[in-house]
Amino acid sequence: MAIDRTEARNAADRVALALEDAGFDVGEDFPTLQDTIGLHGVAVVHLGDVRPEIADRLADVVSLGATREGTKYS
């Protein structure tokens, strides 16, 4: 049975675009960002290893977005 990776591929593309919009160089900062099949056979988005300074910047961006105008994601 083939696993449909379309949703993960679309999500990976959206993450890459959002990271670029936030000022990241996706190819440099997230070189292994990709859709893939996880351990349990489900489609997932893999961000890969991220350097500490990039993780700090990402945390700042996520925190800012989460607190902007009371935005809450669940």
C-alpha positions as CSV (number, residue, x, y, z in Angstrom):
1,M,0.0,0.0,0.0
2,A,1.5,3.4,-1.0
3,I,1.5,6.1,1.6
4,D,0.2,9.5,0.4
5,R,2.9,12.0,1.1
6,T,1.0,14.9,-0.6
7,E,-0.1,16.5,2.7
8,A,3.4,16.3,4.2
9,R,4.9,17.7,0.9
10,N,2.5,20.6,0.9
11,A,3.2,21.3,4.6
12,A,6.9,21.2,4.1
13,D,6.6,23.7,1.2
14,R,4.5,26.0,3.5
15,V,7.0,25.7,6.3
16,A,9.9,26.6,3.9
17,L,8.0,29.6,2.5
18,A,7.1,30.8,6.1
19,L,10.8,30.4,7.2
20,E,11.9,32.4,4.2
21,D,9.3,35.1,4.9
22,A,10.7,35.3,8.5
23,G,14.2,35.9,7.1
24,F,15.8,32.5,7.2
25,D,17.9,31.0,4.4
26,V,16.1,27.7,4.2
27,G,18.8,26.0,2.2
28,E,21.5,27.1,4.7
29,D,19.6,27.0,8.0
30,F,17.3,24.0,7.3
31,P,19.2,22.0,4.7
32,T,17.3,18.7,5.4
33,L,13.8,20.2,5.6
34,Q,11.7,17.6,3.7
35,D,8.6,15.5,3.7
36,T,9.3,11.9,4.5
37,I,7.8,8.7,6.0
38,G,8.1,8.5,9.8
39,L,8.9,5.5,12.0
40,H,5.3,4.5,12.2
41,G,4.7,4.6,8.5
42,V,2.9,8.0,8.4
43,A,3.9,11.0,6.3
44,V,5.7,13.6,8.3
45,V,7.7,16.8,7.9
46,H,11.3,16.5,9.0
47,L,13.1,19.7,9.9
48,G,16.4,18.0,10.6
49,D,19.3,19.1,12.8
50,V,19.3,22.9,13.4
51,R,22.3,24.8,14.8
52,P,21.6,26.4,18.2
53,E,21.7,30.0,17.0
54,I,19.1,29.1,14.3
55,A,16.9,27.3,16.9
56,D,17.1,30.5,19.1
57,R,16.0,32.7,16.1
58,L,13.2,30.2,15.3
59,A,12.0,30.2,18.9
60,D,11.9,34.0,18.8
61,V,9.8,34.0,15.6
62,V,7.4,31.4,16.9
63,S,7.0,33.2,20.3
64,L,6.4,36.5,18.5
65,G,3.8,35.0,16.2
66,A,2.1,33.2,19.0
67,T,1.7,36.3,21.1
68,R,0.8,38.7,18.3
69,E,-2.7,40.0,18.8
70,G,-3.5,37.0,21.1
71,T,-3.1,34.5,18.3
72,K,-3.4,31.0,19.6
73,Y,-2.8,27.8,17.6
74,S,-3.9,24.4,18.7
